[in-house]
């Protein structure tokens, strides 16, 4: 699903602002999680610009970047 197809609002952990439905954005989660920890509940929805600023500060990077 693309961010543009989203049908609900999400709160960006980078800026604490809402990401309105239909707004393209990134969905990120830990690269590695233990069998009994993580998964869907660890997903976070970020504005693309907020995520890019986080990466620039040395934060975690999504797989494949």
CNS distance restraints for C-alpha pairs under 8 A (distance, minus, plus):
assign (resid   1 and name CA) (resid   5 and name CA) 6.28 0.50 0.50
assign (resid   1 and name CA) (resid   6 and name CA) 7.48 0.50 0.50
assign (resid   2 and name CA) (resid   6 and name CA) 6.94 0.50 0.50
assign (resid   2 and name CA) (resid  24 and name CA) 6.85 0.50 0.50
assign (resid   3 and name CA) (resid  22 and name CA) 6.17 0.50 0.50
assign (resid   3 and name CA) (resid  23 and name CA) 5.72 0.50 0.50
assign (resid   3 and name CA) (resid  24 and name CA) 3.87 0.50 0.50
assign (resid   3 and name CA) (resid  25 and name CA) 5.17 0.50 0.50
assign (resid   3 and name CA) (resid  26 and name CA) 7.17 0.50 0.50
assign (resid   4 and name CA) (resid  21 and name CA) 7.38 0.50 0.50
assign (resid   4 and name CA) (resid  22 and name CA) 4.02 0.50 0.50
assign (resid   4 and name CA) (resid  23 and name CA) 4.96 0.50 0.50
assign (resid   4 and name CA) (resid  24 and name CA) 4.68 0.50 0.50
assign (resid   4 and name CA) (resid  25 and name CA) 7.85 0.50 0.50
assign (resid   5 and name CA) (resid  21 and name CA) 7.63 0.50 0.50
assign (resid   5 and name CA) (resid  22 and name CA) 5.32 0.50 0.50
assign (resid   5 and name CA) (resid  23 and name CA) 7.87 0.50 0.50
assign (resid   6 and name CA) (resid  21 and name CA) 5.25 0.50 0.50
assign (resid   6 and name CA) (resid  22 and name CA) 4.99 0.50 0.50
assign (resid   6 and name CA) (resid  23 and name CA) 7.21 0.50 0.50
assign (resid   7 and name CA) (resid  21 and name CA) 4.90 0.50 0.50
assign (resid   7 and name CA) (resid  22 and name CA) 6.34 0.50 0.50
assign (resid   8 and name CA) (resid  20 and name CA) 6.95 0.50 0.50
assign (resid   8 and name CA) (resid  21 and name CA) 4.81 0.50 0.50
assign (resid   8 and name CA) (resid  22 and name CA) 7.94 0.50 0.50
assign (resid   9 and name CA) (resid  18 and name CA) 6.26 0.50 0.50
assign (resid   9 and name CA) (resid  19 and name CA) 5.41 0.50 0.50
assign (resid   9 and name CA) (resid  20 and name CA) 4.67 0.50 0.50
assign (resid   9 and name CA) (resid  21 and name CA) 5.00 0.50 0.50
assign (resid  10 and name CA) (resid  18 and name CA) 5.57 0.50 0.50
assign (resid  10 and name CA) (resid  19 and name CA) 5.10 0.50 0.50
assign (resid  10 and name CA) (resid  20 and name CA) 6.87 0.50 0.50
assign (resid  10 and name CA) (resid  21 and name CA) 7.89 0.50 0.50
assign (resid  10 and name CA) (resid  45 and name CA) 6.33 0.50 0.50
assign (resid  11 and name CA) (resid  16 and name CA) 5.81 0.50 0.50
assign (resid  11 and name CA) (resid  17 and name CA) 5.62 0.50 0.50
assign (resid  11 and name CA) (resid  18 and name CA) 4.42 0.50 0.50
assign (resid  11 and name CA) (resid  19 and name CA) 5.89 0.50 0.50
assign (resid  11 and name CA) (resid  45 and name CA) 6.90 0.50 0.50
assign (resid  11 and name CA) (resid  46 and name CA) 7.64 0.50 0.50
assign (resid  12 and name CA) (resid  16 and name CA) 5.09 0.50 0.50
assign (resid  12 and name CA) (resid  17 and name CA) 5.68 0.50 0.50
assign (resid  12 and name CA) (resid  18 and name CA) 6.17 0.50 0.50
assign (resid  12 and name CA) (resid  19 and name CA) 6.54 0.50 0.50
assign (resid  12 and name CA) (resid  44 and name CA) 7.51 0.50 0.50
assign (resid  12 and name CA) (resid  45 and name CA) 5.73 0.50 0.50
assign (resid  12 and name CA) (resid  46 and name CA) 4.70 0.50 0.50
assign (resid  12 and name CA) (resid  47 and name CA) 6.24 0.50 0.50
assign (resid  12 and name CA) (resid  50 and name CA) 7.99 0.50 0.50
assign (resid  13 and name CA) (resid  17 and name CA) 7.89 0.50 0.50
assign (resid  13 and name CA) (resid  44 and name CA) 7.42 0.50 0.50
assign (resid  13 and name CA) (resid  45 and name CA) 7.52 0.50 0.50
assign (resid  13 and name CA) (resid  46 and name CA) 6.56 0.50 0.50
assign (resid  14 and name CA) (resid  46 and name CA) 6.79 0.50 0.50
assign (resid  14 and name CA) (resid  47 and name CA) 7.74 0.50 0.50
assign (resid  14 and name CA) (resid  50 and name CA) 5.44 0.50 0.50
assign (resid  14 and name CA) (resid  51 and name CA) 7.01 0.50 0.50
assign (resid  14 and name CA) (resid  54 and name CA) 7.60 0.50 0.50
assign (resid  15 and name CA) (resid  50 and name CA) 6.90 0.50 0.50
assign (resid  19 and name CA) (resid  23 and name CA) 6.49 0.50 0.50
assign (resid  19 and name CA) (resid  25 and name CA) 7.81 0.50 0.50
assign (resid  19 and name CA) (resid  46 and name CA) 7.84 0.50 0.50
assign (resid  19 and name CA) (resid  47 and name CA) 7.00 0.50 0.50
assign (resid  24 and name CA) (resid  47 and name CA) 7.84 0.50 0.50
assign (resid  24 and name CA) (resid  48 and name CA) 7.98 0.50 0.50
assign (resid  25 and name CA) (resid  45 and name CA) 6.84 0.50 0.50
assign (resid  25 and name CA) (resid  46 and name CA) 5.89 0.50 0.50
assign (resid  25 and name CA) (resid  47 and name CA) 5.01 0.50 0.50
assign (resid  25 and name CA) (resid  48 and name CA) 5.39 0.50 0.50
assign (resid  26 and name CA) (resid  45 and name CA) 5.72 0.50 0.50
assign (resid  26 and name CA) (resid  46 and name CA) 5.20 0.50 0.50
assign (resid  26 and name CA) (resid  47 and name CA) 6.31 0.50 0.50
assign (resid  26 and name CA) (resid  48 and name CA) 5.82 0.50 0.50
assign (resid  26 and name CA) (resid  51 and name CA) 7.79 0.50 0.50
assign (resid  27 and name CA) (resid  43 and name CA) 6.36 0.50 0.50
assign (resid  27 and name CA) (resid  44 and name CA) 5.55 0.50 0.50
assign (resid  27 and name CA) (resid  45 and name CA) 4.53 0.50 0.50
assign (resid  27 and name CA) (resid  46 and name CA) 6.27 0.50 0.50
assign (resid  28 and name CA) (resid  43 and name CA) 5.51 0.50 0.50
assign (resid  28 and name CA) (resid  44 and name CA) 5.36 0.50 0.50
assign (resid  28 and name CA) (resid  45 and name CA) 6.52 0.50 0.50
assign (resid  28 and name CA) (resid  46 and name CA) 7.56 0.50 0.50
assign (resid  28 and name CA) (resid  62 and name CA) 6.54 0.50 0.50
assign (resid  29 and name CA) (resid  39 and name CA) 7.58 0.50 0.50
assign (resid  29 and name CA) (resid  42 and name CA) 5.71 0.50 0.50
assign (resid  29 and name CA) (resid  43 and name CA) 4.62 0.50 0.50
assign (resid  29 and name CA) (resid  44 and name CA) 6.33 0.50 0.50
assign (resid  29 and name CA) (resid  62 and name CA) 7.67 0.50 0.50
assign (resid  30 and name CA) (resid  38 and name CA) 7.69 0.50 0.50
assign (resid  30 and name CA) (resid  42 and name CA) 7.20 0.50 0.50
assign (resid  30 and name CA) (resid  43 and name CA) 7.87 0.50 0.50
assign (resid  31 and name CA) (resid  62 and name CA) 7.23 0.50 0.50
assign (resid  31 and name CA) (resid  63 and name CA) 6.61 0.50 0.50
assign (resid  33 and name CA) (resid  37 and name CA) 5.98 0.50 0.50
assign (resid  33 and name CA) (resid  38 and name CA) 5.48 0.50 0.50
assign (resid  33 and name CA) (resid  39 and name CA) 7.21 0.50 0.50
assign (resid  34 and name CA) (resid  38 and name CA) 6.96 0.50 0.50
assign (resid  38 and name CA) (resid  42 and name CA) 5.34 0.50 0.50
assign (resid  39 and name CA) (resid  43 and name CA) 7.12 0.50 0.50
assign (resid  46 and name CA) (resid  50 and name CA) 6.47 0.50 0.50
assign (resid  46 and name CA) (resid  51 and name CA) 6.06 0.50 0.50
assign (resid  47 and name CA) (resid  51 and name CA) 6.32 0.50 0.50
assign (resid  48 and name CA) (resid  52 and name CA) 6.21 0.50 0.50
assign (resid  49 and name CA) (resid  53 and name CA) 6.21 0.50 0.50
assign (resid  50 and name CA) (resid  54 and name CA) 6.28 0.50 0.50
assign (resid  51 and name CA) (resid  55 and name CA) 6.25 0.50 0.50
assign (resid  52 and name CA) (resid  56 and name CA) 6.22 0.50 0.50
assign (resid  53 and name CA) (resid  57 and name CA) 6.43 0.50 0.50
assign (resid  54 and name CA) (resid  58 and name CA) 6.70 0.50 0.50
assign (resid  54 and name CA) (resid  59 and name CA) 5.32 0.50 0.50
assign (resid  54 and name CA) (resid  60 and name CA) 7.73 0.50 0.50
assign (resid  55 and name CA) (resid  59 and name CA) 4.74 0.50 0.50
assign (resid  55 and name CA) (resid  60 and name CA) 6.26 0.50 0.50
assign (resid  55 and name CA) (resid  61 and name CA) 6.10 0.50 0.50
assign (resid  61 and name CA) (resid  65 and name CA) 6.74 0.50 0.50
